[in-house]
Amino acid sequence: MTQGLALVGFGEAGSTFAAAGQWEGARGFDLLEARRAAMAAADITACDSAGEALKGAEIVLCLVTADQALAAAQDYAAHLSPGALWCDMNSVAPDTKRAAAAAIEAAGGLYIDVAVLAPVEPARLKVPLLLAGAAATD
C-alpha cells in the first residue's frame, strides 16, 4: 500500500512513523531540503514539489508544523486525486481544522482529523490515534 501513500512534512513524527512502518516506496514532500534528504535516507521517495508527491496518492499524512497546517491544506488540495484521504495529524485549533477540511473537501478530497494522543517516541506505530470527521471510517 505504500505506493499510494504520501507524506507532507517529515519532522519528528513523520520520520518516526516512516521508519517504524518501513514505508519504502511512499512519496513525500517537505519545504525544507534537509528534510527531503532525510526522506531519501528513510527510503521514502523525496519529491521536489507537493504536486509530485501527491500525484496519484490515495492516502496523505499531513505532518507539518502547526503553523503550516492550514497553508498546506489550502496550497496542496489542488494536487489531490479525487477521493484521496487527507489525514490531518497536526495539533491546531478547531477553526483551523475546519478551514483545512473545507479546502480539502472543495478540491474533492476526503478530510480526516487525526489526533495523536501521546508522544510519537517511544510508542512509534503504537501511539494512540483518534480519527474524526465524516470520512473517518474510510
C-alpha positions in Angstrom: 0.0 0.0 0.0 3.0 2.3 0.3 2.9 3.3 -3.3 -0.4 5.1 -2.7 0.9 6.8 0.4 2.3 10.3 0.5 3.7 12.3 3.5 3.6 16.0 3.7 6.2 17.1 6.3 9.0 15.0 7.6 9.9 16.2 11.0 10.0 14.0 14.1 6.6 12.4 13.7 6.8 11.8 10.0 10.3 10.4 10.1 9.4 8.2 13.1 6.3 6.8 11.5 8.0 6.2 8.2 10.9 4.3 9.8 8.7 2.3 12.1 6.3 1.4 9.2 9.0 0.6 6.7 7.2 2.7 4.1 9.6 2.2 1.3 8.0 3.3 -1.9 5.9 6.1 -0.3 6.4 9.6 -1.6 6.9 12.7 0.4 7.5 16.4 0.4 8.8 18.8 2.9 9.5 22.5 2.4 13.0 22.1 3.9 15.6 20.5 1.6 17.3 18.9 4.5 14.1 17.0 5.5 13.8 15.8 1.9 17.3 14.4 2.2 16.2 12.6 5.4 13.2 11.1 3.4 15.6 9.7 0.9 17.7 8.2 3.7 14.5 6.5 5.0 13.7 5.0 1.6 10.8 7.5 1.1 10.8 8.9 -2.4 11.6 12.6 -1.7 9.8 14.8 -4.2 10.8 18.4 -5.2 7.2 19.5 -5.1 4.0 18.7 -3.3 2.3 18.1 -6.6 4.8 15.4 -7.5 4.4 13.8 -4.0 0.6 13.8 -4.1 0.1 12.7 -7.7 -2.0 9.5 -7.5 -1.8 9.2 -3.7 -4.7 7.5 -2.1 -3.7 8.5 1.5 -1.9 11.6 2.5 -0.5 12.0 6.0 -0.1 15.7 6.8 2.6 16.1 9.5 3.8 19.6 9.0 4.4 22.1 11.8 1.2 23.5 13.4 1.8 27.0 11.8 1.8 25.4 8.3 -1.2 23.1 8.7 -3.8 25.3 7.1 -1.4 26.6 4.4 -0.5 23.0 3.5 -4.2 22.0 3.1 -5.0 25.1 1.1 -1.9 25.1 -1.1 -1.8 21.3 -1.8 -5.5 20.5 -2.1 -5.5 21.1 -5.8 -2.9 18.3 -6.2 -5.1 15.6 -4.6 -6.7 12.8 -6.6 -10.5 12.8 -6.2 -11.4 10.8 -3.1 -7.9 10.9 -1.7 -7.8 10.7 2.1 -6.1 13.8 3.7 -5.1 12.8 7.2 -4.5 16.0 9.1 -2.3 14.9 12.0 -1.5 18.4 13.2 -2.3 19.9 16.6 -4.2 23.1 15.8 -7.3 24.9 16.8 -10.7 23.7 15.8 -11.3 26.6 13.5 -8.1 25.9 11.7 -9.1 22.2 11.3 -12.5 23.3 9.9 -10.8 25.7 7.4 -8.4 22.9 6.3 -11.3 20.5 5.9 -13.2 23.0 3.7 -10.1 23.4 1.4 -9.6 19.6 1.1 -13.2 18.8 0.5 -13.7 21.7 -2.0 -10.9 20.1 -4.1 -12.6 16.6 -4.0 -10.5 15.1 -1.2 -11.8 13.5 2.0 -10.6 15.1 5.2 -9.8 13.1 8.3 -8.9 14.9 11.6 -6.3 12.6 13.3 -5.5 13.4 16.9 -2.1 12.0 18.0 -2.9 11.2 21.7 0.7 10.7 23.0 4.3 11.4 22.1 5.3 9.5 18.9 8.5 8.5 20.6 8.9 5.9 22.0 5.5 4.5 21.0 6.1 4.8 17.3 3.3 3.0 15.4 1.6 2.0 18.7 0.9 5.7 19.6 -2.9 6.0 20.0 -4.7 7.9 17.3 -8.3 9.3 17.3 -9.9 9.8 13.9 -12.8 12.1 13.5 -14.8 13.6 10.7 -17.2 12.4 8.0 -14.5 10.4 6.3 -13.0 8.8 9.4 -14.4 5.4 8.7 -12.9 5.5 5.2 
